[in-house]
Amino acid sequence: MKPSATRSRIRQQALNPVFHWQNKDEDDKVLSKVKIKQALKTGILNLSGQGLATVPEKLWNLSDSEDCDKDARFDIDRTNDEDSWWNQKTLTNLDLSSNALSSISENVSNLADLTVLNLQDNALTTLPEGIGCLTKLTKLSLSRNTLTDLPESFFNLKELRSLNLSHNDFAEVHSNVSDLIMLEVLDISYNSLNSLPGGIGFLVRLQQLTLNNNRLTDLPNDIVNLRNLQKMELTKNDLKQLPPVMGELRKLECLYVQHNDIEELPDFTGCEALKELHISNNFIKSIPADFCENLPQLKILDLRDNKIEKLPDEISMLASLTRLDLSNNSICSLPSCLSTLAHLVSLQVEGNPIRSIRRDIIQCGTQRILKTLKERDGPGKRTETSKAPFEESTFPDVYQMKKGRSLIVSNKNLIDIPDQVFFDAVEASVYNIDISKNKLAEVPVGLSHLSRLTTELNISHNVLRVLPQFLSQFDRISYLNISNNLLTDLPEVVGLLITLRELNVANNQLKHIPPCVYELKGLEILLARDNKIEGIDATEHGLGALPRLATLDLANNNIKQVPPMLGMLKNITTLELLGNSFRQPRHQIIEKGTESIMAYLRDRIPN
C-alpha cells in the first residue's frame, strides 16, 4: 500500500473509529441501483465520504446504455414520461471527495460530459492522462491530496473556470497553465511553490488568485497583466517586494500579503478600486505620501506588526478608511489629521511607544483617541480633506450623486431627511449610502426606496434606538455600519441580510450578540467593541455558525469568561478582547496577538 493511501486510511480511522479498509467488491456496492437511477435522472452523482479505496467500475460506463447496469437504467416507471429513457441525462456533476482514493482510472475519459468534478480530500499522487478528455469541465477541485505534478493532457481543459490545487505537494506550476485561458478562480495555496511561471499573466480572465502558505520569494512581472483580478492572497510566503507597478491591477479590490518580508509599499497609483489591503507582519518602515493620495476607495488598511515609525499627514486623504490597524509598530505620536477621517470606526494602535496620548485614553478605544486628537487640533483648524462634501447645499443633487454613485449626507446635524433626497438617489442609481454623524432618532422611511440598490450603508453616530423592519429588503447589502447609536438589540430581520460581509455594531448598548447575527452565514467582519456584552457564544448555534468570520472585535465590553471553544473558529485572523474583565487569557497572552490567543484557547478544550 502506498504511503499516501496509508495516511488517508489512518485519517479515516481517526475520524471514524468503526471505519474499515474497503475492498473492491465493497467499493462497487457503494454505487447502488438507486444511485445510478438518480444520476441518470439528474446528471449528478455524489459519492463523497463513502470510504472508497477504488472508484466503482460501473461509474466509468454510466453514460453507456450497453455497458451500464441495465436493470438500473431501465427499471424506471415507464408510465412517467419524465423518467423515460429518452429523458435520461448524461453525467455532468461528479463528487468523489473525502474518500481514500490513491488513483483514478484512465477510463475517466469516458465521462466526457462532466462540467464539475470534485476529487478533493483523497490520497491521489498522480492523475491519469485521460483527464484531458474532460474538455467540458468548468470546475475542478483537487485540493488536499499529495499531487506533485499534472499530466500534459491536463492543459487541454480549456473551459475550466475554477481550479483548486491547494494542500498538495507542488514545487512548481507548469508554464502550460497559461493555456487555461478561461480560468476565473485559481487556488494553489498550501504547497511548496518557490516561483510562478511567467506565462501566468496570460490568464486575463482571472478574478481570484490564492497563493497562501508557499515559499514564493518574488512574483513574475507579468502578473500585473491580470487586469480582471479582484482578489489576490499571498499570505505566509517569503516575498521581499511586490511588483513596482501594482497600479496596473485596476480592478483589484482585496490584497492579502501578511507574513512576508516586504520592506516597502509599492506604487498603487491606478488601483482606485482597492478596498482592503492586509500587509501586516512584514518589515515596512514608512508610508509614502503618494500611497495615501491614490487609494480613494480604501476601507481597510492592516499594517500591524511592521517597523513603521511615523504616519504622514497625507493619511487624512484616505477618505473612505473605516479600519486602520497600526498595532505593534514603532510609532511615537499620532497626527491630529486622523480625526478628520469621517468614516474611521476602528483605530488599533496598541503595542506602539506612543507618548503624545496617555495609555488610559488609548485603552478606551477609537472614539476616545479621535476625540483627543480633534481637541488638540483646535476648533479653528480644518484641513481640506475634513471639509464636509457638498458645502453649497445640505443635500447633493442628482448629478453629484451620479458622479460618485453615492448619497453622502454626513455631519449635518439632521433630525430627518426628506423623501425627495432618496428619490433622487434612486434616479442616480447610488449604491453607497452615508447618513452618519447626524441626530437621527429613526431611520428615514425614504431609505427603503434604495433597498434594491444599496450595497453599503452607514447610519453610525446618530441616536437610533431601534432599526426598521424594512431593512430586510436590502438584499444586496455587504456593509452595514450602525455603530455609535443607542441600540440595545437588533431586530430579527437583520438575519435575512444574507449578502452581508461586514457588520459594525460598536459603541451601542448591547448586552449580548443578537441571535440574528448568527444567521449571517457570509459574515466576515463583526465589530462589536464598546458595548455591554457579557458573554461569548462560540457554539455551533453562536459564532460557530459563521463559517467565514475572520475579524471579531469584542474589546471594551463586560465579558467575564472567554470560552475555549472560541479557539476552534479556525478562520479568525483578527481577535480583539482588550478592555474586558476576564482573568484568562492573561494580558500578556492577549498582547501577543490573535494566534497566541487562539492557541491558548485550543489548549484548554477538554478532551
C-alpha positions in Angstrom: 0.0 0.0 0.0 1.3 3.5 -0.9 2.3 5.8 2.0 -0.3 8.4 0.9 -3.0 5.8 1.0 -1.8 4.7 4.4 -2.1 8.2 5.7 -5.6 8.5 4.3 -6.5 5.3 6.0 -5.1 6.5 9.3 -7.1 9.7 8.9 -10.3 7.9 8.2 -9.8 5.7 11.2 -9.1 8.7 13.4 -12.3 10.4 12.2 -14.4 7.2 12.4 -13.4 4.5 14.9 -15.6 1.9 13.1 -14.1 2.6 9.7 -12.5 -0.4 8.0 -10.5 -0.5 4.8 -12.9 -1.4 2.0 -12.1 -4.0 -0.7 -13.0 -3.6 -4.4 -16.3 -5.5 -4.1 -17.5 -3.3 -1.2 -16.5 -0.2 -3.2 -18.5 -1.5 -6.2 -21.6 -1.9 -4.0 -21.5 1.8 -3.0 -22.7 2.6 -6.5 -26.1 1.1 -5.9 -29.0 0.8 -8.4 -30.8 3.6 -6.6 -27.8 6.0 -7.0 -27.4 5.0 -10.7 -31.1 5.7 -11.3 -30.8 9.1 -9.6 -27.7 10.0 -11.5 -29.4 9.1 -14.8 -32.4 11.4 -13.9 -30.4 14.4 -12.6 -26.9 14.2 -14.2 -25.5 14.5 -10.7 -23.7 11.8 -8.7 -22.5 12.3 -5.1 -20.2 9.6 -3.7 -18.5 11.8 -1.2 -17.4 10.4 2.2 -18.1 6.7 1.3 -14.7 5.3 2.3 -13.9 4.4 -1.3 -10.4 3.0 -1.9 -11.2 2.5 -5.6 -13.8 4.0 -7.9 -16.7 1.6 -8.7 -16.2 0.2 -12.3 -19.8 0.8 -13.3 -19.2 4.6 -12.9 -17.0 4.8 -15.9 -19.7 3.4 -18.1 -22.6 5.2 -16.6 -23.4 7.0 -19.8 -23.2 3.8 -21.9 -26.6 2.0 -22.2 -24.8 -1.2 -23.4 -22.4 -1.5 -20.5 -24.1 0.1 -17.6 -26.3 -1.9 -15.2 -29.4 -2.3 -17.5 -31.7 -3.1 -14.6 -30.9 0.2 -13.0 -31.1 2.0 -16.4 -34.5 0.6 -17.5 -36.1 -0.3 -14.2 -37.9 3.0 -14.2 -41.6 3.7 -14.1 -42.3 3.8 -17.9 -45.7 5.4 -17.3 -44.0 8.5 -16.2 -42.7 10.3 -19.3 -40.2 12.4 -17.2 -38.5 9.1 -16.2 -38.4 7.5 -19.6 -35.1 6.5 -21.1 -35.1 9.3 -23.7 -35.2 11.9 -20.8 -32.2 10.3 -19.1 -29.2 12.7 -18.6 -25.5 12.2 -19.1 -23.4 12.7 -16.0 -22.3 16.3 -15.6 -21.5 16.7 -11.9 -19.4 14.1 -10.0 -18.3 14.3 -6.4 -15.7 11.8 -5.2 -14.4 13.9 -2.4 -13.4 12.8 1.1 -12.6 9.2 0.3 -9.3 7.2 0.3 -8.6 7.1 -3.5 -5.0 6.8 -4.4 -5.5 6.7 -8.2 -8.1 7.4 -10.9 -8.6 5.1 -13.9 -7.8 6.2 -17.4 -11.5 5.3 -18.0 -12.3 8.7 -16.6 -12.1 9.8 -20.2 -15.5 8.1 -20.7 -17.2 10.9 -18.7 -16.8 13.4 -21.5 -19.8 15.5 -20.5 -18.6 16.3 -17.0 -18.7 20.0 -16.1 -18.0 19.7 -12.4 -15.5 17.2 -10.8 -14.6 17.1 -7.1 -11.7 14.9 -6.1 -10.6 16.8 -3.0 -9.5 15.2 0.2 -8.3 11.9 -1.1 -4.8 10.3 -1.4 -4.1 10.9 -5.1 -0.4 11.1 -6.1 -1.0 11.3 -9.8 -3.7 12.0 -12.4 -4.3 9.9 -15.5 -3.8 11.3 -19.0 -7.4 10.6 -19.6 -8.5 13.5 -17.5 -7.5 15.7 -20.5 -10.5 14.3 -22.4 -12.9 16.1 -20.0 -12.9 19.2 -22.2 -16.3 20.4 -20.9 -15.0 20.8 -17.3 -15.7 24.2 -15.8 -14.9 23.5 -12.1 -12.3 21.1 -10.8 -11.2 20.6 -7.2 -8.0 18.6 -6.4 -7.2 20.1 -3.0 -6.0 18.0 -0.1 -4.2 15.3 -2.0 -0.5 14.6 -2.5 -0.1 15.6 -6.1 3.3 16.9 -7.2 2.7 17.2 -11.0 -0.1 17.4 -13.6 -0.2 15.3 -16.8 0.5 17.0 -20.1 -3.1 16.4 -21.2 -4.4 18.4 -18.2 -3.9 21.6 -20.0 -6.4 20.6 -22.7 -9.1 21.7 -20.2 -9.7 25.0 -21.9 -13.2 25.6 -20.4 -12.0 25.5 -16.8 -13.3 28.5 -14.8 -12.4 27.3 -11.3 -9.3 25.2 -10.4 -8.4 24.3 -6.8 -4.9 22.7 -6.3 -4.5 23.8 -2.6 -3.0 21.5 0.1 -0.8 19.3 -2.2 2.9 19.0 -2.8 3.5 21.1 -5.9 7.0 22.6 -6.0 6.3 24.4 -9.3 3.5 25.3 -11.6 3.9 24.2 -15.2 4.1 27.0 -17.7 1.3 25.5 -19.7 -1.1 26.8 -17.1 -1.3 29.8 -19.3 -3.3 27.6 -21.8 -6.2 27.6 -19.3 -7.4 31.0 -20.6 -10.9 30.8 -19.2 -9.8 30.5 -15.6 -11.5 32.9 -13.2 -10.6 31.3 -9.9 -7.2 29.7 -9.2 -6.1 28.4 -5.8 -2.6 26.9 -5.3 -2.3 27.7 -1.6 -0.6 25.4 0.9 2.0 23.9 -1.5 5.8 24.3 -1.8 6.0 26.8 -4.7 9.2 28.7 -5.0 8.2 30.7 -8.0 5.4 31.2 -10.6 5.7 30.7 -14.3 6.0 33.9 -16.4 3.0 32.9 -18.5 0.6 33.3 -15.7 -0.1 36.8 -17.0 -2.0 35.3 -19.9 -4.8 34.3 -17.6 -6.5 37.6 -18.4 -10.0 36.5 -17.1 -8.6 35.6 -13.6 -10.6 37.3 -10.9 -9.3 35.5 -7.8 -5.8 34.2 -7.2 -4.9 32.4 -3.9 -1.2 31.5 -3.2 -1.1 31.5 0.6 1.4 29.3 2.5 4.0 28.7 -0.1 7.7 29.7 -0.5 7.5 32.4 -3.1 10.3 35.0 -2.9 9.1 37.1 -5.8 6.3 37.5 -8.4 6.7 37.5 -12.2 6.5 40.9 -13.7 3.6 39.9 -16.0 1.3 39.2 -13.0 0.2 42.8 -13.4 -1.4 41.7 -16.8 -4.2 40.1 -14.8 -6.4 43.1 -15.5 -9.6 41.5 -14.2 -8.1 40.4 -10.9 -10.2 41.4 -7.9 -8.7 39.4 -5.1 -5.1 38.2 -4.5 -3.9 36.3 -1.5 -0.2 35.9 -0.8 -0.1 35.4 2.9 2.7 33.4 4.5 5.3 33.4 1.7 8.9 34.8 1.6 8.2 37.8 -0.6 10.8 40.6 -0.4 8.7 43.0 -2.5 5.6 43.4 -4.6 5.7 44.3 -8.3 6.6 48.0 -8.6 3.7 48.7 -11.0 0.8 47.3 -8.9 -1.3 50.1 -10.3 -1.9 48.1 -13.5 -4.2 45.8 -11.5 -7.0 48.4 -11.8 -9.8 46.1 -10.7 -8.0 44.8 -7.6 -10.3 45.1 -4.5 -8.6 42.9 -1.9 -4.9 42.2 -1.4 -3.6 39.9 1.4 0.2 39.8 1.9 0.5 39.2 5.6 3.6 37.3 7.0 6.1 38.1 4.3 9.4 40.0 4.2 8.2 43.1 2.4 10.1 46.3 3.3 8.4 48.9 1.1 4.9 49.7 -0.2 4.8 49.6 -4.0 3.2 52.3 -6.2 -0.5 51.7 -6.1 -1.3 54.5 -8.5 -4.2 53.2 -10.6 -5.6 50.8 -8.0 -8.6 53.0 -7.5 -10.9 50.0 -6.8 -8.7 48.8 -3.9 -10.9 48.4 -0.7 -8.8 46.2 1.5 -5.0 46.0 2.0 -3.7 43.5 4.6 0.0 43.8 4.8 0.7 43.0 8.5 3.7 41.1 9.8 6.3 42.5 7.3 9.2 44.9 7.6 7.6 48.2 6.3 9.3 51.3 7.7 7.3 54.1 6.2 4.0 55.0 4.5 4.7 57.2 1.4 2.6 60.3 0.9 1.6 59.3 -2.7 0.3 55.9 -1.3 -2.3 57.9 0.6 -3.2 60.1 -2.3 -4.1 57.3 -4.8 -6.5 55.0 -2.9 -9.8 56.8 -2.7 -11.9 53.6 -2.0 -9.6 52.0 0.6 -11.7 51.0 3.6 -9.4 48.5 5.5 -5.7 49.1 6.0 -3.9 46.5 8.1 -0.3 47.5 8.9 0.1 45.8 12.3 3.5 44.2 13.2 5.7 46.2 10.9 8.5 48.7 11.6 6.6 52.0 10.9 7.9 55.0 12.9 5.8 57.8 11.7 2.5 58.5 9.9 2.4 61.1 7.2 -0.2 63.9 7.4 -1.4 62.7 4.0 -3.0 59.8 5.7 -6.1 62.0 6.1 -6.5 61.7 2.3 -7.7 58.1 2.7 -11.2 59.5 3.0 -13.0 56.1 2.9 -11.0 54.4 5.6 -13.1 52.6 8.2 -10.5 50.4 9.8 -6.8 51.2 10.4 -4.6 48.7 12.3 -1.2 50.1 13.3 -0.6 47.7 16.3 2.9 46.7 17.3 4.9 49.2 15.3 7.4 51.9 16.4 5.1 55.0 16.2 5.7 57.6 18.9 2.9 60.1 18.0 -0.3 60.2 16.0 -1.1 63.1 13.7 -4.1 65.2 14.6 -5.4 64.8 11.0 -6.6 61.3 11.8 -9.6 62.9 13.5 -10.7 64.2 10.1 -11.3 60.6 8.7 -15.1 60.8 8.8 -15.7 57.0 8.4 -13.0 55.7 10.7 -14.6 53.4 13.3 -11.7 51.2 14.3 -8.2 52.5 15.0 -5.8 50.0 16.6 -2.5 51.4 18.0 -1.7 49.1 20.9 1.9 48.0 21.1 3.4 51.3 20.0 5.6 53.6 22.1 3.1 56.5 21.8 4.0 59.3 24.2 1.6 62.0 23.0 -1.5 60.2 24.2 -2.0 58.7 27.6 -2.2 54.9 27.8 -5.6 55.0 29.5 -7.0 57.0 26.6 -5.7 54.5 24.1 -7.3 51.7 26.0 -10.6 53.5 25.9 -10.8 52.8 22.1 -11.1 54.5 18.8 -13.6 57.3 19.5 -11.7 58.5 22.6 -8.5 58.6 20.7 -10.0 60.5 17.8 -11.7 62.9 20.2 -8.4 63.6 21.9 -6.7 64.3 18.5 -9.5 66.5 17.4 -9.3 68.6 20.6 -5.6 69.0 20.1 -6.1 70.2 16.5 -8.1 73.1 17.8 -11.6 74.3 16.8 -10.4 76.7 14.1 -8.2 74.3 12.3 -9.6 72.3 9.4 -7.8 70.6 6.6 -9.1 70.4 3.1 -9.9 66.7 3.4 -12.1 67.4 6.5 -14.5 69.6 4.7 -18.0 68.2 4.5 -18.9 67.3 0.9 -21.5 69.4 -0.9 -20.9 72.5 1.3 -23.1 74.7 -1.0 -26.3 72.9 -0.1 -27.4 70.5 2.6 -28.2 67.7 0.1 -26.4 66.6 -3.0 -28.2 66.9 -6.4 -28.7 64.0 -8.9 -25.6 65.0 -10.8 -23.4 64.9 -7.8 -24.8 61.5 -6.7 -24.4 60.1 -10.2 -20.8 61.1 -10.3 -19.8 59.0 -7.3 -22.8 56.6 -7.2 -23.1 57.7 -3.5 -25.5 59.5 -1.3 -23.4 61.2 1.4 -25.3 63.4 3.9 -22.9 63.1 6.8 -22.2 65.5 9.8 -25.2 67.8 9.0 -27.0 67.7 12.4 -30.1 66.4 10.7 -33.1 65.1 12.5 -34.8 63.9 9.3 -34.1 63.5 5.6 -36.8 64.4 3.0 -38.1 61.6 0.8 -37.1 63.5 -2.3 -33.5 63.1 -1.5 -33.9 59.3 -1.7 -36.0 59.5 -4.9 -33.1 61.5 -6.5 -30.7 58.8 -5.2 -32.8 56.1 -7.0 -32.5 58.1 -10.2 -28.8 58.4 -9.7 -28.5 54.6 -9.1 -26.4 55.1 -6.0 -25.2 52.0 -4.0 -23.2 53.7 -1.2 -25.4 55.5 1.4 -23.8 57.5 4.2 -26.1 59.4 6.6 -23.8 59.2 9.6 -23.0 61.8 12.2 -26.4 63.4 12.4 -29.2 63.4 15.1 -31.5 60.8 13.5 -33.7 59.2 16.1 -35.3 57.0 13.4 -34.1 55.6 10.1 -35.8 57.7 7.4 -38.6 55.8 5.7 -37.4 57.1 2.3 -34.3 55.0 2.6 -36.5 51.9 1.8 -36.7 53.1 -1.8 -33.0 52.3 -2.2 -33.2 48.8 -0.8 -32.6 47.1 -4.2 -29.6 49.2 -5.0 -27.7 49.6 -1.7 -24.5 47.6 -1.1 -23.0 49.8 1.6 -25.0 51.6 4.4 -23.6 53.8 7.1 -26.0 55.1 9.8 -23.4 55.4 12.5 -23.2 58.3 15.0 -26.9 59.0 15.4 -29.3 58.4 18.3 -31.1 55.3 16.9 -32.8 53.0 19.5 -34.4 50.6 17.0 -33.9 49.6 13.4 -36.8 49.4 10.9 -38.4 46.2 9.6 -37.9 47.4 6.0 -34.2 46.7 6.5 -35.0 43.1 5.4 -35.5 44.4 1.8 -31.8 45.3 1.4 -30.9 42.1 -0.5 -27.6 43.3 -1.9 -26.0 44.9 1.1 -22.5 43.8 2.0 -21.5 46.5 4.5 -23.7 47.8 7.4 -22.4 50.3 10.0 -24.8 51.1 12.8 -22.1 51.9 15.4 -22.3 54.7 17.9 -26.1 54.7 18.4 -28.3 53.7 21.4 -29.3 50.2 20.2 -30.0 47.6 22.9 -30.9 44.8 20.4 -31.2 44.1 16.7 -34.5 43.0 15.0 -34.7 39.5 13.6 -34.9 40.9 10.1 -31.2 41.6 10.2 -30.7 37.8 10.0 -32.2 38.0 6.5 -29.3 40.1 5.1 -27.5 37.0 3.7 -25.2 39.1 1.5 -23.7 41.0 4.5 -19.9 40.7 4.8 -19.2 43.3 7.4 -21.4 44.4 10.4 -20.3 47.2 12.7 -22.4 47.5 15.9 -19.6 49.0 18.1 -20.4 51.6 20.7 -24.0 50.8 21.4 -25.7 49.3 24.5 -25.9 45.6 23.5 -25.7 43.1 26.4 -25.2 40.2 24.1 -24.6 39.5 20.4 -28.1 39.3 19.0 -29.2 35.9 17.7 -30.0 37.3 14.3 -26.3 37.9 13.7 -25.6 34.1 13.8 -27.9 33.8 10.7 -25.4 35.8 8.6 -23.5 32.9 7.0 -21.4 35.1 4.8 -20.3 37.5 7.6 -16.5 38.0 7.6 -16.1 41.0 9.9 -18.0 41.6 13.2 -17.1 44.8 15.1 -18.9 44.9 18.5 -16.5 46.7 20.8 -17.6 49.3 23.4 -20.9 47.7 24.3 -22.1 45.9 27.4 -21.7 42.4 26.1 -21.4 39.9 29.0 -20.7 36.6 27.3 -19.4 34.9 24.1 -21.4 32.1 22.5 -18.8 30.1 20.5 -21.0 27.0 19.9 -22.4 25.8 16.6 -25.5 27.9 17.3 -23.5 31.0 18.0 -20.2 32.3 16.5 -19.5 28.7 15.3 -22.4 29.2 12.8 -20.4 31.8 11.0 -18.0 29.8 8.8 -16.4 32.8 7.1 -15.8 35.0 10.2 -12.3 36.4 10.1 -12.4 39.5 12.2 -14.0 39.6 15.6 -13.7 42.8 17.8 -15.2 42.5 21.3 -12.9 44.9 23.1 -14.2 47.1 25.9 -17.2 45.0 26.9 -18.2 43.2 30.2 -17.1 39.8 29.2 -16.2 37.7 32.3 -15.2 34.5 30.6 -13.7 33.5 27.2 -14.9 30.0 26.2 -12.1 27.7 25.0 -14.3 26.7 22.0 -13.7 30.1 20.5 -10.2 28.8 19.6 -11.9 26.3 17.2 -13.0 29.1 14.9 -10.1 28.5 12.5 -10.9 31.3 10.1 -10.4 34.1 12.6 -7.3 36.1 11.9 -8.0 39.1 14.0 -9.5 38.9 17.5 -9.7 41.9 19.9 -10.5 41.2 23.5 -8.8 44.0 25.5 -10.8 46.0 28.0 -12.9 43.2 29.4 -13.0 41.8 32.9 -12.0 38.2 32.4 -8.9 36.8 34.1 -8.0 34.2 31.4 -6.3 34.6 28.9 -3.9 36.8 30.7 -3.0 40.3 29.4 0.5 39.1 28.3 -1.1 36.4 26.0 -3.6 38.9 24.5 -0.8 41.4 23.7 1.0 38.7 21.7 -1.9 38.8 19.2 -4.6 36.6 17.7 -2.6 33.5 17.0 -1.4 33.3 20.6 -4.9 33.8 22.0 -6.4 31.1 19.7 -3.7 28.6 20.5 -4.2 29.3 24.3 -7.9 28.6 24.0 -7.5 25.4 21.9 -5.1 24.0 24.5 -7.8 24.3 27.1 -10.6 22.5 25.3 -11.4 19.4 27.4 -10.5 16.0 25.8 
